[in-house]
Amino acid sequence: MRAARIAHTVLDLREPEEMAICALADSLWIPMGSVPEQIDSLPRAHPLVVLCHHGVRSGMVTALLREDGCDNARNLRGGIDAWARLVAPEMPRSDCIDLLWQVLMMQYLKGKEEFELECVSFSWKTTLLWQKPFAMHWHEQALR
């Protein structure tokens, strides 16, 4: 759409810590938790491309938007991570977050009730606390 200059809006749902790593130029940033209160201000006349880190949160928000009548909402599958890998390999990526997601899925599939993961990568420390049923607490901090 960008290359073809088709009017569209990219809605980025990521948290401030994630946005600090990389972002798409000219995207509209509304953290996921703030979307319900902003839903009436979202464009409906042209495609609304919703993204997060891997496409999970954006998939949920896209479904919510469509239920609310935003038939123009589209999920960017794979999120900004897929964009960085496939379209803009020069874009910084959070390998730490990728690693945590992989470990999270392995622990979930093993049926773990609760666990905490920590990953330190370059200038970021990411901590993830998982508790069943699907309660995830995520914290990232810059190491300066």
WOHUGI-V848248 format. One line per field, one symbol per residue. burial: b if it has 9 or more other C-alpha atoms within 8 Angstrom, else e. A space follows every 50 residues. Layout:
burial = ???
//
This chain:
burial = eeeeeeebbbbbbbeeebbebbeeeebeebbbeebeeeeeeeebebbbbb bbbbbbbbbebbeebbeeebebbbbbbbbbbbbbeeeeeeeeeeebeeeb eeebeebeeeebeeeeebbbeeebbbbbbbbeeeeeeeebeeee
//
